[in-house]
Amino acid sequence: MQRTFFNMPCVVACLAAVALGMGFSAPTHAGDTRLGERLATHAAPPGASAWDVSMASRLRLVAAQTSATLQPGETALAAGVEITLDKNWKTYWSTPGDTGIAPMFDFSRSTNVASVGVSYPMPQRFDLPGDISFGYEGRVVFPLTVTPQVPGAPVVLAADVVYGACEELCIPVEAKAQLTFAAAPAATTRFANDIARWRERVPAAHGAILARVEPVTDNKGARLVIDVNAPAAWSAPTIIAELVDGPARAYLGTPTYQPDGSHARFVFPVKIHKGGPGLHGGATLAITVADGAEAVAAAEPDTPMWAQHFEYVLPPQ
């Protein structure tokens, strides 16, 4: 079935219109006057906000502890934005791919918060004809690093989030959540381990090496070959490669891969846009590789995995 997608610039423009008071309502809410009613109907356990419920998804804030008290050596509180979705629905990574809506986070309504860092766990690839996207099916927790302005004083973390929810139709969802950290002795919550597991899926340095990144054109067509040496033998390789900037005008299709112990070769078919220079020197590639991500996607949160990100500039040919 053909799917319909919202255009991201349009979404941003509409949200800007909301901020300017031009009369647009929230994308999936009947109106802000119902927010208190919706939040009040969902009791929240310690360390979590109430759910903000939408048509096919819901969002809340969770925290590793109920207190604003930092442990020795700590400079920030560990928290997360949790989104759960109905069956067959998904939401998106920081780079959504061909379609979809990247999440947008605003914590400006918070109290005693100097900064909030948002991390993005390694997503799944969704490869369909003419539609390659990256995101999460069923559930995701975006880990947060919350730095208080005054350590130990109460913290109110308030989140305004816009995210995409997609099945056959992709829609922007606007959600609000609020969570208070009290000035009290630290108490660990039931969400601490879950936040830590999702943080482990965030791309970081794990010892993987880009052994080769090379555009190839021959009688088989244009391809991009990426060789990766992993820190251990591959089990379920996943790769995302995107053109970031530079003079490239090309589209990377669905890759094939050949794992051999700790070495894997990924080959992307490349479609050169009309009149474009293709994959030439100076083009920057954002490459994210992971192992074990497919098992994690299958709701096995304790399955070991790693993910690592690279930025690579193609040298002059």
N, C-alpha and C positions, 0 to 999 in steps of 0.2 A: 504494500500500500504506500502511495506517495505521502511523504511527511512534509509538513509545513513548518518553517522556522522563522522566528523573529530576527530581524536584522539588529545587530548589537548597537550600531550608532543611533538607530531609532530608539532603542531602549534607554540609552544614556540621555538622549534628548528629552524623552518623556519624563525621566526622573528629575532632570534639571527643571523641567516645567513644574513639577510638584513642588520643588524647593522654592520656586519663584511665585508660588501661589496662583498658578494659572488654572487650577480646577481639575487637574488629572487626579484620578483616584489611584490607590495602590493597585498593582497589576492583578492580584488575585484576591484582594480583600474588598468587602463591600464598603468599607470605610473605617477610618481610624477610631470612630466612636465604638466600634465593636471589639477593639483590641482587648480592653480590660475584661470584657465578658468572656472572650475566647481563652485568655490566659488563666482566668480565675477558675475555669472548669477543669483544669488539669493540675492536680496536686504535684508538687515538686519535692523529691527527696533531698536530703542534705547534700550540698555540692552541685546542685543543678538548678537551673531556672525552670519556669513553666515552659511547656511546649508551645510554640506558635504554629498553629495547624493551618495548612493550606489544602488545596483540592486533592493532591496526590502525594504530599510530602509534609514534613514537619521539622522544625528547627528549635534547638535549645542551646544554652551555654552549660558546660560542665566544667568542674574544677577538680584538681588533685587534692585540695584541702579546703576546709571551710574557713580557715583563718587567714588574715593578712600578715601574720607573723612569719618572717623568713627564717629558714634554718641557717646555721653557720655556714658561710661560704656562698649562700644563695643571694642573687640580686633580683630575682623575678619570681612571679607566681606561675605555676603551670595550669593551663586551662585549655578549653577546646570548644569549637563550634561543631555541634553534632547535627547532621541532617540524615533523616531516614526517609525512604521513599517506598511507595507501593510497588508491588511486583511488576517487573518489566519497565519500571521507570528509572531514569538515571539523572545524575547531575554532573557538573563538569570541573575539569582541572583549571589551573591558572591559564593555560592555553587550550581552548576547547577544541581546536582543529577546524575542519571545514565548516561545521555548523555548531550551534550551541551558544551558551552564554557563560562567560567566565564569571566566577563569583566576585562580588565587590563588598568589602567590609569597611564599615565606618564605626569607630569607637569614640567619636568626639563628644558624645553625651556622658561619658564616664566621669567619675569623681576620684580624685587622688590617683590618677593614672598618667605617668609620664610618656609611656609608649606601649604599643601592642604589636608584637611581631607575629605574623601569620605564616605557618608552614603548610606546604602542599604535599601530601603523601603521593607516592607513585601511583598513577592511575592505570586503568585498563585501556587497551586499544579496542575501539569499536570500528571494525573494517567492513563497510558496506559499499556496493558499487557507487562510485561518485560521492561518497560520504565517509570520510575518515575522521573520527573524533576521539577525544581522550577524556575519561571521566570515571565515575563511580556508580555502580549499580547496587541499589538496595540501601546502602548505608556508608557514611564517611564521617570521620572526625578530623577537622582541620586543627592541628595543635596550635595553641597560642602561648606566647611568652609575654606576660603582663608585668611591666616594670612600674612599681609605685613611685609617685613623687615623694611621698614621705613614708619610708619603710615602717611597717608596724601599725600605721594608722589605718582605719577602715577604708576599704576599697569598694567602689561600686563600678562594676564592669557592665556597660550598656552597649549593646551591639545593634546596629542597623545593617542588615545584610540583604543584598539582591543576588539571587542565584537562579540558574536555569533548571527546570524540571522537564524531562523529555520522555515521551513514549512515541506515539504517532504524531503528536503535536508538541512542539517545544514552547514553553511559556516562561516568562520572567516572574519570579516570586519575590515579593518584598516581605521581609520578616523582621521582627524586633524581639530582643531578649535582654534580660537584666539579671545580674547575679551579684550578691553582696558578700564580701570577705570581711568578717568581723575582726575587731581588735581583741583577740583571745588566744589562748594557747593553741598551737597547731594541731589539727585533727585531720587525719587522712580519710579521704572519701572512697567509696566503692568505685569511683571513676578513675582513680589514679593509674591503675594498671592498664586500663583501656587507652587512656591518653598516651601513656608511654609506648604501647604497642604501635599505635598509629604514628607516633614520632619516629619510631624505628624504620618506618616505610618511607620517610622523607629522604630524597636523594642527598647523599653525603659522601665523604671520601672513604672508600672501602678497598682501595688498592687495585681497582680495575685500570687497564691501560688501553688507550686507542692505539692499536698497532698499525692501522692503515685507514685512511679516508681518501678515496680516489674516485673521481668521475671517470667513467669508461664509456666510449662510444665505438661501436663496431657494427658488424652486420646483424647483430642481435638487438640493436637499438641503443638508447642511452640508459645508463645505469649508474647508481652510486653504490660503491662497495665500501663497507665499513667492517674492519676486523677488530675484535675486542678480546683482550686477554683478561679473563676473570680471576678473582682471588681464589677460586676453587672450581671444581668441575661444574659445568652448567647442568641445570635440571629443567627449568622452564624459562628460557630466555624471552625477554620483552625489550623492544627498542622503540624509541620515538626520536625521529630526526626532523627538524624544521629549519627552513631558511629564515634567518632573522633579519639580515640587512645585506648590503652590498649590491653589486650589479646583477644579481641572479634573477632570472625570470623563468622559474621551472616549478613543476609540481611533482612531489614525491609520492608514489603509490604505495601499495601494501608490500612490505618486504618479505622475502624468503630468508631462511637462516639455516646454517649448517653448523651445529655444535660438534666439537671434537675435543673432549676433555674440558680443559679450561679455556680453550680457544673457540671462538665462534665467528663465522662470516655472515654478515647481513647484506643482502643485495636489494636495493630499492629500484624499481622501475622509475624512470624519469621522463616526464612529458615536458618538452620545451615549449614555452608559450610563444605564440607567433610574434616574431620581431624581437624576441628577447635573446640575451647572450647566453642563457643557460647557466650551468654550473661552472663559472669561470673564476679566476683568481680574485680574491677580495671578498667573495661571498662568505658570510658567517653562518655556520650551522650550530644550532642548539641540539645536542645529542644527549638523550637520557636513556640509560640501559638499566635493566633490573633482572634479577633471577628469583624465581619463586613467586612472582606477582600473580600468576594465574591461579596458583593454589590459594593465595590470600583472597583473590576475587571470588573463590568458591566457598567463602565463609569459613575459612580455616585460619583464624587470627593468630594462632600460635605457630604456624608454619614459618620456619626461618626464611628470610629473604633479605636481599640488599638492593639498593638502588644508588646510582651515581650519575652525576650530571657533568657534561663537558661543553665547552664552547670552542669551536674549531674554525679557523679562518683558512679557506682554501688558498694554497700558494699560487703564484703566477705560473701559468703553463708555458 
